[in-house]
Amino acid sequence: MKSLFTLSLILPTFQTPMIGQLYLQEPAVEYYFTRETGTAIRANQLEVGSLVEKGQVLLTFKAKSNKGEDKVYISNTNGYVEFISEEASTQSQLSSGDLMVKVSSSHVLGIYNFDKNYDVSQLDQSLWLCTDRKPVKFKVDSVLESSLLVSVELSQMKYSDLLKFSRDENVQLYPDQNACVTN
């Protein structure tokens, strides 16, 4: 009987949200430019909007001077292709300094400032934002005195939709995903 009583005291705390202000950075963006005149050949399956992984080949560049080997451009981060130059798509001539590919990070970083003091000693590595569609998982990267450093994968929700929540001063984040089912 004692364990049932203890459980009933613990459960409500998992359903209680933290309230605060969420500030998000824009996703990091990487730009891939030519350094000399030549032709770029984009990798198969590389399209605007496609997901690329760190280390994945984006394109191969063949310099017009034909000095040395072809240069292979690889993604330095997990992200989404935002732009591919028409010249890279059609294997047309590119000039030195032309933008070939633009990749946007697949996650964003943020800070969550509490509206009051919360006991975060038992905080798990993730918090949940309850939305109309589905719960959005925020990874807790660091716990500070009155705030949390968080990150969120953009595969869960578009950055523009996340920004709408950051305009609200009373963003509720739950320590348990199951709280989103009951709310």
C-alpha positions, 0 to 999 in steps of 0.5 A: 500500500505504501508503494501505491501512495508513493507512486501517486505522489510521483506521477503528477510531477511528471505531468506538470510542465515547466513554463518559460521563454524559448529562444531559437537560433537559425539553423547553421548554413554551409556554402560550397563555392568554386575556387576556380573555373570548371565543371561540377557534377552533382551526386546522384539523388541530390535534390533541393530539400533532400537530407544529407549526412555528414561525410556524404558526397555532394558533388565532384568538381573538375577544374578547367585547367585539368591540374591534379585530380577532381575535387570532391565536395562532401557535407560537413554536417547533417542537413537539408539541401537548400540550393543547387546551382543550375550549372552543377545540375546541368554540368555547365561551366562554373566560374571561380567564386560561384555558389554550387550548393547550400546545406542547412543544418538539420537541427537548431540550438536554443535556450529555454529561460524558466519563468520561476525556479524549478527543481531540475535535479531529476530532469531527464535528457529530454523535454517535450513540447506538446503540439496539435500534430505530435510531441516534439522532443527537445534534447537538454544539452546543458542545465544552468541555474535559471535556464536550459540549453536545448537542441531540436531535430528539424525532422520533427517540425519545420523551423518556421513552425518552431519559431511561432512557439518562441514568440510565446512567453509561456512555452510549456515543456513537459519532462514526459512525452506521455503528458502530451497524450493527456493534454 
